[in-house]
Amino acid sequence: MPSAYAAVRDGIDVMLRDRGLRRTSPETTAESLLRGAHASAVLEGSGSTLAEVREGRGDEVAQDAVRLSTELLSLAPLMDRSPAQALARMHALAASSLPDDLRGRPRGDESAARLRDIATLLTKPTEAPALLVAALIHAELITAAPFASHNGVVARAAERLVLVARGVDEKSLVVPEAGHLALRAAYESNLVGYGEGGAAGMHAWVLYAAEAFAAGAEASPLRRSAD
């Protein structure tokens, strides 16, 4: 498992160094975020195409994901200092259609406790690779479902934001959401296994996530033209 994550990180580093230094621009980051928002929305049930999302004609789920993506990178410092607050803000952005008393707020005391536990994972010292931390935060948010809606959209955005905040992909050019969409059957089945608990489910998710990150690097606008 450590070797799998080391190989993925090396691949990301090589892509960003060799292809990104001369061609990286705010527009490239915006395209990566847009592709990620579309992929995340599809995983959440959206039927919109990337072209529709790019033109602003996406359905409500897609619009929610895009709204979150447009402010996501501004939350990177908060993700380091106060991750619970960052996650609450992410949900408030995505769930604009919910009543104010549900936006950015956990569903109840148990959900609030789970959210605090997840935040602790992001604040305690660790030698674990940032990619691994991002994958675990993603799975924890999905399985805990602390918010009244949009938990998947928030979880996938949080995964991306961890990579930004921890210096793996500071300009957010990898598209991990697209990696999960490309491997959708494995993504969904491994999340089920993770949610059922036990070492086997966690191990399977962690192995899967390394593959998904590699696919997300391949989906970067540095490597692929727009669909």
C-alpha positions as CSV (number, residue, x, y, z in Angstrom):
1,M,0.0,0.0,0.0
2,P,2.7,2.6,0.8
3,S,4.4,1.8,-2.5
4,A,1.1,2.4,-4.4
5,Y,0.7,5.8,-2.9
6,A,4.3,6.7,-3.4
7,A,4.0,5.8,-7.1
8,V,0.8,7.9,-7.5
9,R,2.4,10.9,-5.8
10,D,5.5,10.5,-8.1
11,G,3.2,10.4,-11.1
12,I,1.4,13.5,-10.0
13,D,4.7,15.3,-9.3
14,V,6.1,14.5,-12.7
15,M,2.9,15.6,-14.4
16,L,2.8,18.9,-12.6
17,R,6.5,19.5,-13.1
18,D,6.9,18.5,-16.7
19,R,3.6,19.6,-18.1
20,G,2.4,22.3,-15.8
21,L,5.2,24.8,-15.2
22,R,5.0,26.6,-18.5
23,R,1.3,26.0,-19.2
24,T,-0.4,26.4,-15.8
25,S,-2.8,29.3,-15.6
26,P,-5.9,30.3,-13.6
27,E,-7.9,29.1,-16.6
28,T,-6.4,25.6,-16.3
29,T,-7.3,25.5,-12.6
30,A,-10.8,26.6,-13.4
31,E,-11.2,23.9,-16.0
32,S,-10.0,21.3,-13.6
33,L,-12.5,22.5,-11.0
34,L,-15.3,22.5,-13.6
35,R,-14.5,19.0,-14.7
36,G,-14.4,17.9,-11.1
37,A,-17.7,19.5,-10.3
38,H,-19.4,17.8,-13.3
39,A,-18.0,14.4,-12.3
40,S,-19.0,14.8,-8.7
41,A,-22.5,15.9,-9.8
42,V,-22.9,12.8,-12.0
43,L,-21.9,10.6,-9.1
44,E,-24.5,12.4,-7.1
45,G,-27.2,11.7,-9.7
46,S,-26.9,14.6,-12.1
47,G,-27.8,13.8,-15.8
48,S,-26.0,16.9,-17.1
49,T,-23.2,16.7,-19.6
50,L,-19.9,18.5,-19.2
51,A,-20.8,20.7,-22.2
52,E,-24.1,21.7,-20.5
53,V,-22.3,22.4,-17.2
54,R,-19.7,24.5,-19.0
55,E,-22.5,26.6,-20.6
56,G,-24.3,27.1,-17.3
57,R,-27.2,24.8,-18.3
58,G,-26.6,22.0,-15.8
59,D,-29.3,20.7,-13.6
60,E,-29.7,21.6,-10.0
61,V,-27.2,19.1,-8.7
62,A,-24.6,20.2,-11.2
63,Q,-25.2,23.8,-10.3
64,D,-24.7,23.0,-6.7
65,A,-21.4,21.3,-7.4
66,V,-20.2,24.2,-9.5
67,R,-21.1,26.7,-6.9
68,L,-19.0,24.9,-4.4
69,S,-16.1,24.5,-6.8
70,T,-15.9,28.2,-7.5
71,E,-15.1,29.0,-3.8
72,L,-13.4,25.8,-2.9
73,L,-9.7,26.9,-3.1
74,S,-10.3,29.9,-0.9
75,L,-11.1,27.4,1.9
76,A,-7.7,25.7,1.8
77,P,-6.2,27.8,4.7
78,L,-9.4,27.1,6.8
79,M,-9.1,23.4,6.0
80,D,-5.8,23.4,7.9
81,R,-6.8,25.6,10.8
82,S,-10.4,24.7,11.4
83,P,-11.5,21.8,9.2
84,A,-15.0,21.5,10.8
85,Q,-15.7,25.1,9.8
86,A,-14.4,24.5,6.3
87,L,-16.6,21.5,5.9
88,A,-19.6,23.4,7.2
89,R,-18.9,26.2,4.7
90,M,-18.6,23.7,1.9
91,H,-22.0,22.2,2.7
92,A,-23.6,25.7,2.9
93,L,-22.3,26.5,-0.5
94,A,-23.5,23.3,-2.1
95,A,-26.9,23.1,-0.4
96,S,-28.2,26.5,-1.2
97,S,-31.8,25.1,-1.6
98,L,-32.0,23.9,1.9
99,P,-33.4,26.1,4.7
100,D,-30.9,28.2,6.5
101,D,-31.0,26.1,9.7
102,L,-29.9,23.0,7.7
103,R,-27.1,24.5,5.6
104,G,-23.7,23.8,7.0
105,R,-25.1,22.2,10.1
106,P,-24.9,18.5,11.1
107,R,-28.1,16.5,11.2
108,G,-28.0,15.9,15.0
109,D,-25.8,15.3,18.0
110,E,-24.4,12.0,16.6
111,S,-23.6,13.6,13.3
112,A,-22.0,16.5,15.0
113,A,-19.8,14.1,16.9
114,R,-18.8,12.3,13.7
115,L,-18.0,15.6,12.1
116,R,-15.7,16.5,15.0
117,D,-14.0,13.1,14.7
118,I,-13.4,13.7,11.0
119,A,-12.0,17.2,11.7
120,T,-9.6,15.6,14.3
121,L,-8.2,13.4,11.5
122,L,-7.2,16.6,9.7
123,T,-5.6,18.4,12.7
124,K,-3.7,15.7,14.5
125,P,0.0,15.2,13.5
126,T,0.5,12.3,11.1
127,E,3.2,10.8,8.9
128,A,0.5,9.4,6.6
129,P,0.8,10.5,3.0
130,A,-1.6,13.4,2.1
131,L,-3.2,11.3,-0.6
132,L,-4.1,8.7,2.0
133,V,-5.5,11.3,4.4
134,A,-7.6,12.7,1.6
135,A,-9.0,9.3,0.7
136,L,-9.9,8.5,4.3
137,I,-11.6,11.9,4.8
138,H,-13.6,11.3,1.6
139,A,-14.8,7.8,2.8
140,E,-15.5,9.0,6.3
141,L,-17.7,11.9,5.1
142,I,-19.6,9.6,2.7
143,T,-20.3,7.0,5.3
144,A,-21.0,9.4,8.2
145,A,-23.3,11.5,6.0
146,P,-23.3,14.3,8.7
147,F,-25.3,16.7,6.7
148,A,-28.9,16.6,5.5
149,S,-27.9,16.5,1.8
150,H,-25.0,16.8,-0.6
151,N,-22.7,14.6,1.5
152,G,-21.1,13.1,-1.6
153,V,-20.5,16.4,-3.2
154,V,-18.9,17.7,0.0
155,A,-16.8,14.6,0.5
156,R,-15.3,14.7,-3.0
157,A,-14.6,18.4,-2.7
158,A,-13.0,17.8,0.6
159,E,-10.7,15.2,-0.9
160,R,-9.6,17.6,-3.5
161,L,-9.1,20.4,-1.0
162,V,-6.9,18.2,1.2
163,L,-4.6,17.7,-1.8
164,V,-4.4,21.5,-2.2
165,A,-4.0,22.3,1.5
166,R,-1.2,19.7,2.0
167,G,0.8,20.7,-1.0
168,V,0.2,17.7,-3.3
169,D,-1.6,19.8,-5.9
170,E,-1.6,23.4,-4.8
171,K,-3.1,24.7,-8.1
172,S,-5.7,21.9,-8.1
173,L,-5.0,20.5,-11.5
174,V,-5.7,16.9,-10.7
175,V,-9.3,15.8,-11.1
176,P,-9.9,13.1,-8.5
177,E,-13.7,13.3,-9.0
178,A,-13.2,12.3,-12.6
179,G,-11.1,9.4,-11.5
180,H,-13.9,8.2,-9.3
181,L,-16.4,8.6,-12.1
182,A,-14.2,6.6,-14.5
183,L,-14.1,3.8,-11.9
184,R,-17.7,4.2,-10.8
185,A,-18.6,0.6,-10.1
186,A,-15.4,0.1,-8.0
187,Y,-15.9,3.5,-6.3
188,E,-19.4,2.7,-5.1
189,S,-18.7,-0.9,-4.1
190,N,-15.6,0.0,-2.1
191,L,-17.5,2.8,-0.3
192,V,-20.1,0.2,0.7
193,G,-17.3,-2.0,2.0
194,Y,-15.8,0.8,3.9
195,G,-19.1,1.7,5.4
196,E,-19.6,-1.9,6.6
197,G,-16.6,-1.4,8.8
198,G,-13.6,-3.7,9.4
199,A,-10.0,-3.8,8.3
200,A,-10.8,-5.5,5.0
201,G,-13.2,-2.8,3.9
202,M,-10.8,0.0,4.8
203,H,-7.9,-1.8,3.1
204,A,-9.9,-2.3,-0.1
205,W,-10.9,1.4,-0.2
206,V,-7.4,2.6,0.3
207,L,-6.1,0.4,-2.5
208,Y,-8.9,1.5,-4.7
209,A,-8.3,5.2,-3.9
210,A,-4.7,5.0,-5.1
211,E,-6.0,3.8,-8.5
212,A,-8.6,6.6,-8.6
213,F,-6.0,9.3,-7.9
214,A,-3.9,8.0,-10.8
215,A,-7.0,8.2,-13.0
216,G,-7.7,11.7,-11.7
217,A,-4.2,12.7,-12.8
218,E,-4.9,11.4,-16.2
219,A,-8.1,13.5,-16.3
220,S,-6.2,16.7,-15.7
221,P,-6.6,19.4,-18.3
222,L,-2.8,19.4,-18.5
223,R,-3.1,16.0,-20.1
224,R,-6.4,16.0,-21.9
225,S,-8.3,18.4,-24.0
226,A,-11.9,19.3,-23.0
227,D,-14.6,16.8,-23.9
